[in-house]
Amino acid sequence: MSAFIRSFGYAIRGIVAAVREQRNIKILFGIALLVVVAGFYFQVTNTEWCILLLCMGVVTASEMLNSAIENLVDLVTRERMPLAGKIKDIAAGAVLLLSTMSLVIGAIIFWPYIF
Ligand SMILES: Nc1ncnc2c1ncn2[C@@H]1O[C@H](COP(=O)(O)OP(=O)(O)OP(=O)(O)O)[C@@H](O)[C@H]1O
């Protein structure tokens, strides 16, 4: 059990490190807060809450994984290398893809409440 609690502590430390290091994650937390406020204001349904929470979790987690990959690449090499750049670009592309999808999902959910 103590090993479980310890690994939970490491994970929390990882979240804190990612938030401190990555400006994008701070922005994502800000957007998530706005979405939560809008969700309460428009009183979205339970299903819509689940979809919104899933989107926020997936986008934030993908940004954290992107940050971990960037750190790993920098650990392996600080030299400018095409492969290192490609790895970082692919990881960043994954975040962009999920963020765009989540933006569209958010628009689909909130559009009928706003207009
Ligand atoms: N080692 C590298 N070799 C080649 N291209 C790189 C390398 N590191 C980063 N890049 C390119 O720069 C982009 C941004 O990378 P990253 O966010 O790590 O910033 P950086 O260029 O390393 O500079 P900094 O970390 O100081 O902001 C990557 O998506 C990639 O295209």
Backbone and ligand atoms as CSV (ligand in chain L), in Angstrom:
chain,resi,resn,atom,element,x,y,z
A,1,MET,N,N,0.835,-1.208,0.000
A,1,MET,CA,C,0.000,0.000,0.000
A,1,MET,C,C,0.869,1.257,0.000
A,2,SER,N,N,1.975,1.220,0.799
A,2,SER,CA,C,2.825,2.408,0.871
A,2,SER,C,C,3.481,2.689,-0.476
A,3,ALA,N,N,3.770,1.596,-1.254
A,3,ALA,CA,C,4.348,1.772,-2.594
A,3,ALA,C,C,3.351,2.487,-3.494
A,4,PHE,N,N,2.061,2.145,-3.321
A,4,PHE,CA,C,1.002,2.779,-4.107
A,4,PHE,C,C,0.923,4.268,-3.780
A,5,ILE,N,N,0.964,4.581,-2.479
A,5,ILE,CA,C,0.882,5.993,-2.053
A,5,ILE,C,C,2.108,6.761,-2.562
A,6,ARG,N,N,3.294,6.088,-2.509
A,6,ARG,CA,C,4.521,6.732,-2.969
A,6,ARG,C,C,4.418,7.066,-4.469
A,7,SER,N,N,3.926,6.087,-5.274
A,7,SER,CA,C,3.843,6.340,-6.716
A,7,SER,C,C,2.794,7.413,-7.020
A,8,PHE,N,N,1.760,7.498,-6.167
A,8,PHE,CA,C,0.762,8.564,-6.291
A,8,PHE,C,C,1.447,9.917,-6.058
A,9,GLY,N,N,2.326,9.955,-5.055
A,9,GLY,CA,C,3.080,11.179,-4.752
A,9,GLY,C,C,3.972,11.580,-5.914
A,10,TYR,N,N,4.629,10.592,-6.553
A,10,TYR,CA,C,5.490,10.891,-7.715
A,10,TYR,C,C,4.653,11.498,-8.838
A,11,ALA,N,N,3.458,10.944,-9.044
A,11,ALA,CA,C,2.578,11.425,-10.122
A,11,ALA,C,C,2.145,12.867,-9.858
A,12,ILE,N,N,1.806,13.164,-8.590
A,12,ILE,CA,C,1.426,14.545,-8.221
A,12,ILE,C,C,2.614,15.480,-8.467
A,13,ARG,N,N,3.820,14.999,-8.114
A,13,ARG,CA,C,5.033,15.794,-8.334
A,13,ARG,C,C,5.215,16.072,-9.831
A,14,GLY,N,N,4.879,15.074,-10.654
A,14,GLY,CA,C,4.960,15.230,-12.112
A,14,GLY,C,C,4.000,16.293,-12.617
A,15,ILE,N,N,2.785,16.301,-12.067
A,15,ILE,CA,C,1.793,17.308,-12.482
A,15,ILE,C,C,2.302,18.702,-12.103
A,16,VAL,N,N,2.809,18.841,-10.865
A,16,VAL,CA,C,3.318,20.140,-10.393
A,16,VAL,C,C,4.482,20.600,-11.279
A,17,ALA,N,N,5.398,19.670,-11.620
A,17,ALA,CA,C,6.563,20.015,-12.459
A,17,ALA,C,C,6.107,20.470,-13.840
A,18,ALA,N,N,5.122,19.767,-14.406
A,18,ALA,CA,C,4.628,20.116,-15.745
A,18,ALA,C,C,3.975,21.491,-15.737
A,19,VAL,N,N,3.191,21.776,-14.685
A,19,VAL,CA,C,2.509,23.082,-14.596
A,19,VAL,C,C,3.542,24.194,-14.447
A,20,ARG,N,N,4.583,23.952,-13.614
A,20,ARG,CA,C,5.625,24.974,-13.406
A,20,ARG,C,C,6.402,25.242,-14.684
A,21,GLU,N,N,6.720,24.150,-15.415
A,21,GLU,CA,C,7.629,24.252,-16.561
A,21,GLU,C,C,6.933,24.744,-17.823
A,22,GLN,N,N,5.670,24.318,-18.019
A,22,GLN,CA,C,4.999,24.548,-19.298
A,22,GLN,C,C,3.951,25.649,-19.214
A,23,ARG,N,N,4.214,26.739,-19.961
A,23,ARG,CA,C,3.254,27.845,-20.014
A,23,ARG,C,C,1.928,27.358,-20.613
A,24,ASN,N,N,2.030,26.460,-21.639
A,24,ASN,CA,C,0.824,25.950,-22.314
A,24,ASN,C,C,-0.125,25.257,-21.344
A,25,ILE,N,N,0.452,24.541,-20.359
A,25,ILE,CA,C,-0.401,23.813,-19.407
A,25,ILE,C,C,-1.139,24.806,-18.513
A,26,LYS,N,N,-0.455,25.902,-18.144
A,26,LYS,CA,C,-1.133,26.946,-17.341
A,26,LYS,C,C,-2.303,27.515,-18.152
A,27,ILE,N,N,-2.074,27.759,-19.462
A,27,ILE,CA,C,-3.142,28.285,-20.330
A,27,ILE,C,C,-4.295,27.281,-20.392
A,28,LEU,N,N,-3.948,25.978,-20.535
A,28,LEU,CA,C,-4.986,24.936,-20.616
A,28,LEU,C,C,-5.809,24.887,-19.334
A,29,PHE,N,N,-5.142,25.047,-18.161
A,29,PHE,CA,C,-5.879,25.071,-16.885
A,29,PHE,C,C,-6.827,26.272,-16.847
A,30,GLY,N,N,-6.370,27.407,-17.387
A,30,GLY,CA,C,-7.212,28.600,-17.447
A,30,GLY,C,C,-8.441,28.359,-18.314
A,31,ILE,N,N,-8.231,27.730,-19.495
A,31,ILE,CA,C,-9.351,27.432,-20.406
A,31,ILE,C,C,-10.312,26.448,-19.728
A,32,ALA,N,N,-9.735,25.437,-19.056
A,32,ALA,CA,C,-10.571,24.432,-18.371
A,32,ALA,C,C,-11.457,25.102,-17.320
A,33,LEU,N,N,-10.887,26.087,-16.597
A,33,LEU,CA,C,-11.662,26.811,-15.573
A,33,LEU,C,C,-12.832,27.552,-16.218
A,34,LEU,N,N,-12.556,28.205,-17.371
A,34,LEU,CA,C,-13.617,28.919,-18.096
A,34,LEU,C,C,-14.722,27.960,-18.535
A,35,VAL,N,N,-14.299,26.768,-19.030
A,35,VAL,CA,C,-15.275,25.764,-19.492
A,35,VAL,C,C,-16.151,25.305,-18.327
A,36,VAL,N,N,-15.527,25.101,-17.149
A,36,VAL,CA,C,-16.289,24.656,-15.968
A,36,VAL,C,C,-17.300,25.744,-15.563
A,37,VAL,N,N,-16.850,27.008,-15.567
A,37,VAL,CA,C,-17.752,28.118,-15.217
A,37,VAL,C,C,-18.916,28.161,-16.216
A,38,ALA,N,N,-18.592,28.036,-17.525
A,38,ALA,CA,C,-19.636,28.057,-18.560
A,38,ALA,C,C,-20.584,26.868,-18.398
A,39,GLY,N,N,-20.018,25.721,-18.023
A,39,GLY,CA,C,-20.841,24.516,-17.821
A,39,GLY,C,C,-21.880,24.722,-16.730
A,40,PHE,N,N,-21.445,25.350,-15.605
A,40,PHE,CA,C,-22.387,25.628,-14.507
A,40,PHE,C,C,-23.390,26.705,-14.921
A,41,TYR,N,N,-22.889,27.736,-15.623
A,41,TYR,CA,C,-23.753,28.854,-16.022
A,41,TYR,C,C,-24.883,28.368,-16.937
A,42,PHE,N,N,-24.506,27.546,-17.953
A,42,PHE,CA,C,-25.521,27.078,-18.916
A,42,PHE,C,C,-26.224,25.800,-18.458
A,43,GLN,N,N,-25.787,25.260,-17.304
A,43,GLN,CA,C,-26.371,24.035,-16.755
A,43,GLN,C,C,-26.413,22.913,-17.801
A,44,VAL,N,N,-25.243,22.570,-18.321
A,44,VAL,CA,C,-25.163,21.510,-19.329
A,44,VAL,C,C,-25.565,20.167,-18.709
A,45,THR,N,N,-25.930,19.227,-19.551
A,45,THR,CA,C,-26.424,17.932,-19.050
A,45,THR,C,C,-25.258,17.085,-18.513
A,46,ASN,N,N,-25.591,15.989,-17.812
A,46,ASN,CA,C,-24.566,15.084,-17.263
A,46,ASN,C,C,-23.682,14.521,-18.375
A,47,THR,N,N,-24.323,14.133,-19.491
A,47,THR,CA,C,-23.553,13.575,-20.613
A,47,THR,C,C,-22.587,14.619,-21.157
A,48,GLU,N,N,-23.078,15.856,-21.282
A,48,GLU,CA,C,-22.208,16.934,-21.783
A,48,GLU,C,C,-21.045,17.202,-20.829
A,49,TRP,N,N,-21.320,17.139,-19.496
A,49,TRP,CA,C,-20.237,17.306,-18.505
A,49,TRP,C,C,-19.169,16.232,-18.726
A,50,CYS,N,N,-19.627,14.985,-18.923
A,50,CYS,CA,C,-18.681,13.866,-19.097
A,50,CYS,C,C,-17.804,14.104,-20.321
A,51,ILE,N,N,-18.425,14.556,-21.428
A,51,ILE,CA,C,-17.666,14.795,-22.667
A,51,ILE,C,C,-16.677,15.946,-22.457
A,52,LEU,N,N,-17.136,17.030,-21.808
A,52,LEU,CA,C,-16.261,18.190,-21.580
A,52,LEU,C,C,-15.083,17.821,-20.680
A,53,LEU,N,N,-15.365,17.067,-19.592
A,53,LEU,CA,C,-14.291,16.667,-18.667
A,53,LEU,C,C,-13.286,15.758,-19.366
A,54,LEU,N,N,-13.811,14.866,-20.215
A,54,LEU,CA,C,-12.927,13.954,-20.964
A,54,LEU,C,C,-12.012,14.750,-21.900
A,55,CYS,N,N,-12.600,15.713,-22.594
A,55,CYS,CA,C,-11.797,16.558,-23.506
A,55,CYS,C,C,-10.716,17.306,-22.742
A,56,MET,N,N,-11.085,17.914,-21.611
A,56,MET,CA,C,-10.108,18.685,-20.825
A,56,MET,C,C,-8.986,17.773,-20.331
A,57,GLY,N,N,-9.366,16.576,-19.851
A,57,GLY,CA,C,-8.364,15.620,-19.344
A,57,GLY,C,C,-7.432,15.150,-20.448
A,58,VAL,N,N,-8.003,14.814,-21.612
A,58,VAL,CA,C,-7.207,14.278,-22.718
A,58,VAL,C,C,-6.223,15.343,-23.239
A,59,VAL,N,N,-6.723,16.583,-23.412
A,59,VAL,CA,C,-5.847,17.640,-23.942
A,59,VAL,C,C,-4.729,17.963,-22.946
A,60,THR,N,N,-5.078,18.101,-21.660
A,60,THR,CA,C,-4.057,18.435,-20.655
A,60,THR,C,C,-3.034,17.295,-20.529
A,61,ALA,N,N,-3.526,16.055,-20.510
A,61,ALA,CA,C,-2.607,14.910,-20.391
A,61,ALA,C,C,-1.701,14.824,-21.624
A,62,SER,N,N,-2.257,15.117,-22.829
A,62,SER,CA,C,-1.429,15.051,-24.045
A,62,SER,C,C,-0.349,16.136,-24.006
A,63,GLU,N,N,-0.681,17.311,-23.452
A,63,GLU,CA,C,0.318,18.387,-23.330
A,63,GLU,C,C,1.406,17.975,-22.335
A,64,MET,N,N,1.019,17.258,-21.273
A,64,MET,CA,C,2.016,16.769,-20.309
A,64,MET,C,C,2.924,15.718,-20.940
A,65,LEU,N,N,2.344,14.814,-21.747
A,65,LEU,CA,C,3.160,13.807,-22.435
A,65,LEU,C,C,4.101,14.473,-23.435
A,66,ASN,N,N,3.588,15.505,-24.119
A,66,ASN,CA,C,4.419,16.274,-25.052
A,66,ASN,C,C,5.614,16.878,-24.314
A,67,SER,N,N,5.345,17.428,-23.134
A,67,SER,CA,C,6.406,18.032,-22.326
A,67,SER,C,C,7.425,16.967,-21.901
A,68,ALA,N,N,6.930,15.775,-21.535
A,68,ALA,CA,C,7.827,14.677,-21.130
A,68,ALA,C,C,8.710,14.256,-22.315
A,69,ILE,N,N,8.115,14.187,-23.509
A,69,ILE,CA,C,8.878,13.799,-24.714
A,69,ILE,C,C,9.929,14.861,-25.030
A,70,GLU,N,N,9.562,16.147,-24.904
A,70,GLU,CA,C,10.535,17.234,-25.143
A,70,GLU,C,C,11.720,17.113,-24.194
A,71,ASN,N,N,11.409,16.847,-22.917
A,71,ASN,CA,C,12.480,16.691,-21.919
A,71,ASN,C,C,13.368,15.497,-22.241
A,72,LEU,N,N,12.726,14.400,-22.687
A,72,LEU,CA,C,13.478,13.181,-23.009
A,72,LEU,C,C,14.420,13.430,-24.188
A,73,VAL,N,N,13.905,14.122,-25.214
A,73,VAL,CA,C,14.743,14.428,-26.391
A,73,VAL,C,C,15.924,15.297,-25.960
A,74,ASP,N,N,15.650,16.322,-25.118
A,74,ASP,CA,C,16.723,17.217,-24.654
A,74,ASP,C,C,17.747,16.461,-23.804
A,75,LEU,N,N,17.260,15.419,-23.093
A,75,LEU,CA,C,18.173,14.605,-22.280
A,75,LEU,C,C,19.105,13.784,-23.178
A,76,VAL,N,N,18.541,13.300,-24.302
A,76,VAL,CA,C,19.330,12.471,-25.224
A,76,VAL,C,C,20.326,13.322,-25.998
A,77,THR,N,N,19.855,14.470,-26.523
A,77,THR,CA,C,20.760,15.348,-27.263
A,77,THR,C,C,20.323,16.797,-27.193
A,78,ARG,N,N,21.316,17.669,-27.084
A,78,ARG,CA,C,21.061,19.110,-27.141
A,78,ARG,C,C,21.450,19.639,-28.520
A,79,GLU,N,N,22.038,18.732,-29.335
A,79,GLU,CA,C,22.426,19.128,-30.697
A,79,GLU,C,C,21.179,19.259,-31.565
A,80,ARG,N,N,21.252,20.118,-32.599
A,80,ARG,CA,C,20.142,20.218,-33.546
A,80,ARG,C,C,20.246,19.025,-34.479
A,81,MET,N,N,19.290,18.121,-34.421
A,81,MET,CA,C,19.285,16.926,-35.265
A,81,MET,C,C,17.893,16.763,-35.875
A,82,PRO,N,N,17.805,16.433,-37.181
A,82,PRO,CA,C,16.491,16.299,-37.827
A,82,PRO,C,C,15.560,15.331,-37.089
A,83,LEU,N,N,16.099,14.201,-36.623
A,83,LEU,CA,C,15.250,13.213,-35.945
A,83,LEU,C,C,14.703,13.767,-34.622
A,84,ALA,N,N,15.555,14.489,-33.880
A,84,ALA,CA,C,15.118,15.085,-32.606
A,84,ALA,C,C,13.985,16.079,-32.875
A,85,GLY,N,N,14.163,16.886,-33.919
A,85,GLY,CA,C,13.128,17.854,-34.283
A,85,GLY,C,C,11.844,17.169,-34.695
A,86,LYS,N,N,11.986,16.076,-35.481
A,86,LYS,CA,C,10.789,15.352,-35.955
A,86,LYS,C,C,10.008,14.762,-34.776
A,87,ILE,N,N,10.723,14.192,-33.814
A,87,ILE,CA,C,10.056,13.597,-32.639
A,87,ILE,C,C,9.255,14.675,-31.901
A,88,LYS,N,N,9.884,15.839,-31.685
A,88,LYS,CA,C,9.180,16.923,-30.981
A,88,LYS,C,C,7.992,17.432,-31.799
A,89,ASP,N,N,8.169,17.528,-33.130
A,89,ASP,CA,C,7.079,18.013,-33.992
A,89,ASP,C,C,5.884,17.057,-33.961
A,90,ILE,N,N,6.168,15.740,-33.991
A,90,ILE,CA,C,5.069,14.753,-33.970
A,90,ILE,C,C,4.305,14.851,-32.652
A,91,ALA,N,N,5.045,14.966,-31.538
A,91,ALA,CA,C,4.394,15.069,-30.222
A,91,ALA,C,C,3.543,16.344,-30.153
A,92,ALA,N,N,4.083,17.451,-30.676
A,92,ALA,CA,C,3.333,18.714,-30.670
A,92,ALA,C,C,2.108,18.599,-31.594
A,93,GLY,N,N,2.273,17.880,-32.715
A,93,GLY,CA,C,1.158,17.678,-33.653
A,93,GLY,C,C,0.004,16.926,-33.006
A,94,ALA,N,N,0.340,15.949,-32.158
A,94,ALA,CA,C,-0.706,15.173,-31.465
A,94,ALA,C,C,-1.528,16.089,-30.557
A,95,VAL,N,N,-0.833,17.012,-29.872
A,95,VAL,CA,C,-1.541,17.957,-28.985
A,95,VAL,C,C,-2.455,18.862,-29.810
A,96,LEU,N,N,-1.931,19.334,-30.949
A,96,LEU,CA,C,-2.720,20.230,-31.811
A,96,LEU,C,C,-3.992,19.529,-32.306
A,97,LEU,N,N,-3.812,18.258,-32.698
A,97,LEU,CA,C,-4.951,17.469,-33.201
A,97,LEU,C,C,-6.041,17.335,-32.131
A,98,LEU,N,N,-5.631,16.941,-30.921
A,98,LEU,CA,C,-6.603,16.747,-29.836
A,98,LEU,C,C,-7.220,18.074,-29.395
A,99,SER,N,N,-6.413,19.144,-29.397
A,99,SER,CA,C,-6.952,20.458,-29.001
A,99,SER,C,C,-7.996,20.928,-30.004
A,100,THR,N,N,-7.713,20.736,-31.308
A,100,THR,CA,C,-8.651,21.178,-32.345
A,100,THR,C,C,-9.969,20.412,-32.231
A,101,MET,N,N,-9.849,19.075,-32.056
A,101,MET,CA,C,-11.060,18.246,-31.899
A,101,MET,C,C,-11.871,18.709,-30.684
A,102,SER,N,N,-11.169,19.006,-29.575
A,102,SER,CA,C,-11.861,19.412,-28.343
A,102,SER,C,C,-12.537,20.766,-28.522
A,103,LEU,N,N,-11.878,21.648,-29.279
A,103,LEU,CA,C,-12.462,22.966,-29.554
A,103,LEU,C,C,-13.773,22.799,-30.331
A,104,VAL,N,N,-13.761,21.919,-31.325
A,104,VAL,CA,C,-14.964,21.667,-32.140
A,104,VAL,C,C,-16.063,21.060,-31.260
A,105,ILE,N,N,-15.676,20.086,-30.409
A,105,ILE,CA,C,-16.656,19.446,-29.507
A,105,ILE,C,C,-17.264,20.505,-28.571
A,106,GLY,N,N,-16.398,21.387,-28.022
A,106,GLY,CA,C,-16.882,22.456,-27.134
A,106,GLY,C,C,-17.857,23.364,-27.852
A,107,ALA,N,N,-17.541,23.705,-29.101
A,107,ALA,CA,C,-18.430,24.574,-29.886
A,107,ALA,C,C,-19.779,23.883,-30.122
A,108,ILE,N,N,-19.732,22.580,-30.444
A,108,ILE,CA,C,-20.985,21.834,-30.698
A,108,ILE,C,C,-21.852,21.824,-29.438
A,109,ILE,N,N,-21.210,21.647,-28.263
A,109,ILE,CA,C,-21.979,21.574,-27.004
A,109,ILE,C,C,-22.543,22.946,-26.616
A,110,PHE,N,N,-21.696,24.006,-26.673
A,110,PHE,CA,C,-22.137,25.306,-26.151
A,110,PHE,C,C,-22.962,26.127,-27.141
A,111,TRP,N,N,-22.801,25.845,-28.456
A,111,TRP,CA,C,-23.508,26.632,-29.493
A,111,TRP,C,C,-25.005,26.782,-29.209
A,112,PRO,N,N,-25.724,25.646,-28.970
A,112,PRO,CA,C,-27.175,25.792,-28.742
A,112,PRO,C,C,-27.519,26.582,-27.483
A,113,TYR,N,N,-26.644,26.568,-26.464
A,113,TYR,CA,C,-26.931,27.328,-25.231
A,113,TYR,C,C,-26.728,28.826,-25.456
A,114,ILE,N,N,-25.704,29.150,-26.277
A,114,ILE,CA,C,-25.370,30.576,-26.477
A,114,ILE,C,C,-26.333,31.222,-27.488
A,115,PHE,N,N,-26.630,30.471,-28.574
A,115,PHE,CA,C,-27.477,31.056,-29.640
A,115,PHE,C,C,-28.832,30.370,-29.695
L,1,LIG,N1,N,17.408,19.010,-30.920
L,1,LIG,C1,C,16.657,19.502,-31.918
L,1,LIG,N2,N,16.989,19.272,-33.203
L,1,LIG,C2,C,16.252,19.767,-34.219
L,1,LIG,N3,N,15.129,20.502,-34.066
L,1,LIG,C3,C,14.727,20.754,-32.799
L,1,LIG,C4,C,15.470,20.282,-31.661
L,1,LIG,N4,N,14.845,20.708,-30.545
L,1,LIG,C5,C,13.779,21.394,-30.961
L,1,LIG,N5,N,13.685,21.425,-32.300
L,1,LIG,C6,C,12.645,22.091,-33.107
L,1,LIG,O1,O,12.143,23.198,-32.381
L,1,LIG,C7,C,10.754,22.998,-32.076
L,1,LIG,C8,C,10.455,23.537,-30.702
L,1,LIG,O2,O,11.150,22.755,-29.752
L,1,LIG,P1,P,11.190,23.138,-28.227
L,1,LIG,O3,O,9.811,23.570,-27.802
L,1,LIG,O4,O,11.859,22.072,-27.447
L,1,LIG,O5,O,12.059,24.432,-28.209
L,1,LIG,P2,P,13.591,24.558,-28.600
L,1,LIG,O6,O,13.692,24.869,-30.094
L,1,LIG,O7,O,14.355,23.354,-28.125
L,1,LIG,O8,O,14.024,25.833,-27.782
L,1,LIG,P3,P,13.654,26.173,-26.274
L,1,LIG,O9,O,13.479,24.880,-25.531
L,1,LIG,O10,O,14.824,26.968,-25.790
L,1,LIG,O11,O,12.395,27.004,-26.364
L,1,LIG,C9,C,10.529,21.486,-32.209
L,1,LIG,O12,O,9.177,21.173,-32.491
L,1,LIG,C10,C,11.468,21.150,-33.349
L,1,LIG,O13,O,10.894,21.469,-34.604
